Amino acid sequence: MNPLCGRCNKVVYPTEKVNCLDKFWHKGCFSCEVCKMTLNMKNYKGFEKRPYCNAHYPKTSFTSVADTPENLRLKQQSKMQSQVGKGCPAPLYSCSSWLHPAVECY
């Protein structure tokens, strides 16, 4: 039995078959999800098993990191380490795996 098209759910025959993104497509159905521009194997971009043209390919946005105690500690440690060697008079001492400035840096 011939597979069904990923766009129109009709039978795709071997002469018109495009196999991409783990689906089969009619050549005319293999198009951008947004603008419906017909795509081919050279100009498509896949996102979540759907085809997109370059202009409409979803941009992945930056995700923020949760403020867990471990991440807050790493952020504080990184901030203090970035001040080392910048004329900061604050020596660092270790106290139960946390680094604390002995003197405030301005």
N, CA and C atoms as an extended XYZ file, in Angstrom:
318
Properties=species:S:1:pos:R:3:atomname:S:1:resname:S:1:resid:I:1 pbc="F F F"
N         0.836       -1.186        0.000 N   MET     1
C         0.000        0.000        0.000 CA  MET     1
C         0.879        1.248        0.000 C   MET     1
N         0.498        2.238       -0.757 N   ASN     2
C         1.253        3.485       -0.845 CA  ASN     2
C         0.991        4.360        0.385 C   ASN     2
N         2.012        5.137        0.794 N   PRO     3
C         1.863        5.987        1.980 CA  PRO     3
C         0.954        7.191        1.709 C   PRO     3
N         0.538        7.841        2.793 N   LEU     4
C        -0.289        9.042        2.686 CA  LEU     4
C         0.582       10.285        2.797 C   LEU     4
N         0.157       11.344        2.153 N   CYS     5
C         0.876       12.623        2.147 CA  CYS     5
C         0.813       13.275        3.530 C   CYS     5
N         1.926       13.868        3.933 N   GLY     6
C         1.998       14.566        5.213 CA  GLY     6
C         1.176       15.839        5.256 C   GLY     6
N         0.776       16.384        4.119 N   ARG     7
C        -0.014       17.618        4.077 CA  ARG     7
C        -1.494       17.327        3.817 C   ARG     7
N        -1.807       16.618        2.736 N   CYS     8
C        -3.209       16.448        2.323 CA  CYS     8
C        -3.811       15.095        2.712 C   CYS     8
N        -2.994       14.203        3.242 N   ASN     9
C        -3.435       12.867        3.665 CA  ASN     9
C        -4.021       12.011        2.540 C   ASN     9
N        -3.633       12.309        1.305 N   LYS    10
C        -4.038       11.473        0.170 CA  LYS    10
C        -2.876       10.560       -0.196 C   LYS    10
N        -3.150        9.527       -0.955 N   VAL    11
C        -2.125        8.550       -1.347 CA  VAL    11
C        -1.032        9.226       -2.180 C   VAL    11
N         0.216        8.904       -1.842 N   VAL    12
C         1.371        9.422       -2.586 CA  VAL    12
C         1.935        8.276       -3.420 C   VAL    12
N         1.918        8.443       -4.733 N   TYR    13
C         2.439        7.418       -5.640 CA  TYR    13
C         3.934        7.645       -5.860 C   TYR    13
N         4.676        6.593       -6.166 N   PRO    14
C         6.138        6.683       -6.290 CA  PRO    14
C         6.643        7.770       -7.231 C   PRO    14
N         5.927        8.083       -8.296 N   THR    15
C         6.412        9.082       -9.258 CA  THR    15
C         6.356       10.507       -8.717 C   THR    15
N         5.564       10.757       -7.697 N   GLU    16
C         5.435       12.113       -7.150 CA  GLU    16
C         5.864       12.194       -5.688 C   GLU    16
N         6.571       11.181       -5.216 N   LYS    17
C         6.888       11.069       -3.795 CA  LYS    17
C         8.129       11.872       -3.399 C   LYS    17
N         8.006       12.641       -2.308 N   VAL    18
C         9.134       13.300       -1.649 CA  VAL    18
C         9.172       12.713       -0.240 C   VAL    18
N        10.307       12.149        0.137 N   ASN    19
C        10.451       11.544        1.458 CA  ASN    19
C        11.333       12.453        2.299 C   ASN    19
N        10.718       13.131        3.267 N   CYS    20
C        11.465       14.091        4.073 CA  CYS    20
C        10.758       14.303        5.410 C   CYS    20
N        11.522       14.600        6.452 N   LEU    21
C        10.996       14.867        7.791 CA  LEU    21
C        10.161       13.692        8.307 C   LEU    21
N        10.604       12.495        8.005 N   ASP    22
C         9.942       11.253        8.417 CA  ASP    22
C         8.520       11.122        7.892 C   ASP    22
N         8.232       11.777        6.780 N   LYS    23
C         6.913       11.694        6.150 CA  LYS    23
C         7.091       11.599        4.642 C   LYS    23
N         6.012       11.263        3.962 N   PHE    24
C         5.981       11.287        2.500 CA  PHE    24
C         5.087       12.445        2.078 C   PHE    24
N         5.455       13.088        0.972 N   TRP    25
C         4.729       14.266        0.501 CA  TRP    25
C         4.549       14.186       -1.011 C   TRP    25
N         3.478       14.779       -1.522 N   HIS    26
C         3.405       15.052       -2.955 CA  HIS    26
C         4.386       16.194       -3.198 C   HIS    26
N         4.964       16.267       -4.370 N   LYS    27
C         5.896       17.366       -4.669 CA  LYS    27
C         5.236       18.717       -4.452 C   LYS    27
N         3.994       18.874       -4.846 N   GLY    28
C         3.278       20.137       -4.677 CA  GLY    28
C         2.850       20.416       -3.246 C   GLY    28
N         2.738       19.383       -2.437 N   CYS    29
C         2.335       19.550       -1.032 CA  CYS    29
C         3.523       19.838       -0.116 C   CYS    29
N         4.732       19.580       -0.615 N   PHE    30
C         5.913       19.852        0.200 CA  PHE    30
C         6.186       21.346        0.120 C   PHE    30
N         5.522       22.098        1.003 N   SER    31
C         5.576       23.562        0.952 CA  SER    31
C         5.689       24.138        2.359 C   SER    31
N         6.038       25.410        2.419 N   CYS    32
C         6.205       26.121        3.686 CA  CYS    32
C         4.883       26.134        4.460 C   CYS    32
N         4.956       25.895        5.739 N   GLU    33
C         3.769       25.909        6.601 CA  GLU    33
C         3.106       27.278        6.639 C   GLU    33
N         3.867       28.347        6.429 N   VAL    34
C         3.335       29.706        6.552 CA  VAL    34
C         2.877       30.265        5.213 C   VAL    34
N         3.788       30.348        4.254 N   CYS    35
C         3.478       31.031        2.990 CA  CYS    35
C         3.084       30.079        1.862 C   CYS    35
N         3.196       28.789        2.097 N   LYS    36
C         2.838       27.751        1.116 CA  LYS    36
C         3.734       27.723       -0.121 C   LYS    36
N         4.911       28.364       -0.058 N   MET    37
C         5.860       28.306       -1.166 CA  MET    37
C         6.324       26.859       -1.338 C   MET    37
N         6.312       26.359       -2.571 N   THR    38
C         6.761       24.997       -2.839 CA  THR    38
C         8.253       24.888       -2.543 C   THR    38
N         8.617       23.854       -1.815 N   LEU    39
C        10.002       23.651       -1.400 CA  LEU    39
C        10.574       22.415       -2.077 C   LEU    39
N        11.899       22.288       -1.999 N   ASN    40
C        12.561       21.075       -2.471 CA  ASN    40
C        13.592       20.668       -1.430 C   ASN    40
N        14.327       19.623       -1.713 N   MET    41
C        15.280       19.101       -0.737 CA  MET    41
C        16.451       20.045       -0.469 C   MET    41
N        16.671       21.019       -1.343 N   LYS    42
C        17.786       21.947       -1.169 CA  LYS    42
C        17.410       23.210       -0.402 C   LYS    42
N        16.137       23.620       -0.446 N   ASN    43
C        15.809       24.911        0.159 CA  ASN    43
C        14.868       24.837        1.356 C   ASN    43
N        14.526       23.655        1.825 N   TYR    44
C        13.615       23.576        2.966 CA  TYR    44
C        14.392       23.608        4.276 C   TYR    44
N        13.709       24.001        5.333 N   LYS    45
C        14.241       23.904        6.694 CA  LYS    45
C        13.162       23.229        7.522 C   LYS    45
N        13.525       22.207        8.250 N   GLY    46
C        12.555       21.472        9.045 CA  GLY    46
C        12.557       21.922       10.489 C   GLY    46
N        11.371       22.036       11.054 N   PHE    47
C        11.217       22.361       12.470 CA  PHE    47
C        10.015       21.583       12.984 C   PHE    47
N        10.231       20.748       13.993 N   GLU    48
C         9.194       19.893       14.556 CA  GLU    48
C         8.479       19.087       13.470 C   GLU    48
N         9.281       18.542       12.554 N   LYS    49
C         8.815       17.693       11.446 CA  LYS    49
C         7.847       18.403       10.512 C   LYS    49
N         8.001       19.723       10.381 N   ARG    50
C         7.207       20.495        9.430 CA  ARG    50
C         8.163       21.297        8.556 C   ARG    50
N         7.852       21.434        7.267 N   PRO    51
C         8.746       22.180        6.367 CA  PRO    51
C         8.480       23.685        6.395 C   PRO    51
N         9.560       24.454        6.312 N   TYR    52
C         9.481       25.919        6.265 CA  TYR    52
C        10.473       26.433        5.239 C   TYR    52
N        10.165       27.589        4.663 N   CYS    53
C        11.147       28.273        3.827 CA  CYS    53
C        12.092       29.018        4.767 C   CYS    53
N        13.170       29.533        4.246 N   ASN    54
C        14.155       30.220        5.072 CA  ASN    54
C        13.556       31.435        5.780 C   ASN    54
N        12.683       32.175        5.101 N   ALA    55
C        12.096       33.389        5.685 CA  ALA    55
C        11.159       33.088        6.849 C   ALA    55
N        10.508       31.942        6.841 N   HIS    56
C         9.521       31.636        7.877 CA  HIS    56
C         9.972       30.565        8.869 C   HIS    56
N        11.222       30.167        8.772 N   TYR    57
C        11.747       29.174        9.712 CA  TYR    57
C        11.679       29.751       11.124 C   TYR    57
N        11.034       29.069       12.068 N   PRO    58
C        10.902       29.614       13.429 CA  PRO    58
C        12.259       29.851       14.069 C   PRO    58
N        12.415       31.015       14.613 N   LYS    59
C        13.651       31.366       15.307 CA  LYS    59
C        13.557       30.858       16.735 C   LYS    59
N        14.571       30.150       17.167 N   THR    60
C        14.579       29.681       18.544 CA  THR    60
C        14.998       30.832       19.433 C   THR    60
N        14.242       31.054       20.471 N   SER    61
C        14.533       32.167       21.368 CA  SER    61
C        15.334       31.674       22.564 C   SER    61
N        16.031       32.594       23.186 N   PHE    62
C        16.830       32.292       24.359 CA  PHE    62
C        15.903       31.922       25.511 C   PHE    62
N        16.225       30.863       26.186 N   THR    63
C        15.451       30.494       27.362 CA  THR    63
C        16.249       30.857       28.599 C   THR    63
N        15.595       31.414       29.577 N   SER    64
C        16.296       31.824       30.784 CA  SER    64
C        16.527       30.615       31.685 C   SER    64
N        17.546       30.714       32.492 N   VAL    65
C        17.895       29.650       33.415 CA  VAL    65
C        17.193       29.926       34.736 C   VAL    65
N        16.619       28.911       35.324 N   ALA    66
C        15.907       29.066       36.591 CA  ALA    66
C        16.875       29.493       37.686 C   ALA    66
N        16.389       30.325       38.595 N   ASP    67
C        17.202       30.807       39.710 CA  ASP    67
C        17.185       29.804       40.861 C   ASP    67
N        17.776       28.655       40.619 N   THR    68
C        17.907       27.656       41.678 CA  THR    68
C        19.059       28.076       42.582 C   THR    68
N        19.126       27.566       43.802 N   PRO    69
C        20.238       27.930       44.692 CA  PRO    69
C        21.607       27.666       44.061 C   PRO    69
N        21.736       26.560       43.343 N   GLU    70
C        23.017       26.245       42.704 CA  GLU    70
C        23.354       27.260       41.617 C   GLU    70
N        22.365       27.640       40.798 N   ASN    71
C        22.614       28.620       39.737 CA  ASN    71
C        22.909       29.996       40.311 C   ASN    71
N        22.247       30.376       41.407 N   LEU    72
C        22.539       31.660       42.055 CA  LEU    72
C        23.957       31.667       42.613 C   LEU    72
N        24.386       30.542       43.190 N   ARG    73
C        25.749       30.447       43.717 CA  ARG    73
C        26.766       30.569       42.588 C   ARG    73
N        26.508       29.885       41.473 N   LEU    74
C        27.426       29.959       40.335 CA  LEU    74
C        27.474       31.366       39.751 C   LEU    74
N        26.329       32.038       39.714 N   LYS    75
C        26.279       33.408       39.200 CA  LYS    75
C        27.103       34.339       40.085 C   LYS    75
N        26.951       34.197       41.414 N   GLN    76
C        27.712       35.026       42.345 CA  GLN    76
C        29.208       34.732       42.226 C   GLN    76
N        29.551       33.462       42.135 N   GLN    77
C        30.958       33.075       42.015 CA  GLN    77
C        31.555       33.615       40.718 C   GLN    77
N        30.811       33.531       39.632 N   SER    78
C        31.283       34.038       38.348 CA  SER    78
C        31.490       35.545       38.398 C   SER    78
N        30.572       36.253       39.052 N   LYS    79
C        30.685       37.708       39.175 CA  LYS    79
C        31.940       38.079       39.963 C   LYS    79
N        32.197       37.347       41.044 N   MET    80
C        33.381       37.645       41.855 CA  MET    80
C        34.661       37.320       41.088 C   MET    80
N        34.659       36.226       40.338 N   GLN    81
C        35.847       35.855       39.575 CA  GLN    81
C        36.127       36.853       38.462 C   GLN    81
N        35.080       37.474       37.926 N   SER    82
C        35.292       38.444       36.856 CA  SER    82
C        35.925       39.722       37.382 C   SER    82
N        35.855       39.949       38.691 N   GLN    83
C        36.453       41.144       39.281 CA  GLN    83
C        37.906       40.927       39.675 C   GLN    83
N        38.371       39.690       39.673 N   VAL    84
C        39.752       39.387       40.021 CA  VAL    84
C        40.667       39.989       38.964 C   VAL    84
N        41.697       40.684       39.400 N   GLY    85
C        42.653       41.278       38.480 CA  GLY    85
C        42.224       42.629       37.937 C   GLY    85
N        41.160       43.204       38.460 N   LYS    86
C        40.699       44.518       38.007 CA  LYS    86
C        40.919       45.565       39.095 C   LYS    86
N        41.931       45.355       39.907 N   GLY    87
C        42.232       46.320       40.951 CA  GLY    87
C        41.312       46.193       42.149 C   GLY    87
N        40.643       45.106       42.275 N   CYS    88
C        39.725       44.886       43.384 CA  CYS    88
C        40.539       44.465       44.599 C   CYS    88
N        40.443       45.196       45.710 N   PRO    89
C        41.237       44.862       46.883 CA  PRO    89
C        40.630       43.741       47.716 C   PRO    89
N        39.503       43.179       47.296 N   ALA    90
C        38.798       42.211       48.131 CA  ALA    90
C        39.393       40.816       48.004 C   ALA    90
N        40.068       40.330       49.052 N   PRO    91
C        40.524       38.945       49.016 CA  PRO    91
C        39.324       38.018       49.198 C   PRO    91
N        39.435       36.836       48.662 N   LEU    92
C        38.352       35.868       48.781 CA  LEU    92
C        38.764       34.790       49.764 C   LEU    92
N        37.830       34.370       50.607 N   TYR    93
C        38.105       33.254       51.488 CA  TYR    93
C        36.999       32.230       51.349 C   TYR    93
N        37.318       30.998       51.640 N   SER    94
C        36.371       29.908       51.449 CA  SER    94
C        35.644       29.614       52.747 C   SER    94
N        34.335       29.446       52.648 N   CYS    95
C        33.519       29.143       53.814 CA  CYS    95
C        32.461       28.133       53.384 C   CYS    95
N        32.638       26.906       53.727 N   SER    96
C        31.721       25.807       53.375 CA  SER    96
C        31.339       25.821       51.904 C   SER    96
N        32.324       25.841       51.054 N   SER    97
C        32.228       25.788       49.589 CA  SER    97
C        31.655       27.048       48.954 C   SER    97
N        31.363       28.088       49.692 N   TRP    98
C        30.927       29.370       49.125 CA  TRP    98
C        32.100       30.333       49.178 C   TRP    98
N        32.263       31.138       48.182 N   LEU    99
C        33.303       32.160       48.191 CA  LEU    99
C        32.655       33.483       48.558 C   LEU    99
N        33.196       34.134       49.566 N   HIS   100
C        32.632       35.403       50.029 CA  HIS   100
C        33.692       36.489       49.932 C   HIS   100
N        33.327       37.683       49.472 N   PRO   101
C        34.308       38.767       49.509 CA  PRO   101
C        34.459       39.260       50.945 C   PRO   101
N        35.698       39.414       51.382 N   ALA   102
C        35.941       39.915       52.730 CA  ALA   102
C        35.693       41.415       52.784 C   ALA   102
N        35.885       42.107       51.669 N   VAL   103
C        35.679       43.549       51.586 CA  VAL   103
C        34.839       43.821       50.348 C   VAL   103
N        33.918       44.765       50.422 N   GLU   104
C        33.091       45.121       49.259 CA  GLU   104
C        33.952       45.748       48.171 C   GLU   104
N        33.712       45.382       46.922 N   CYS   105
C        34.382       45.995       45.777 CA  CYS   105
C        33.478       47.070       45.203 C   CYS   105
N        34.040       48.163       44.815 N   TYR   106
C        33.251       49.245       44.213 CA  TYR   106
C        33.726       49.521       42.829 C   TYR   106
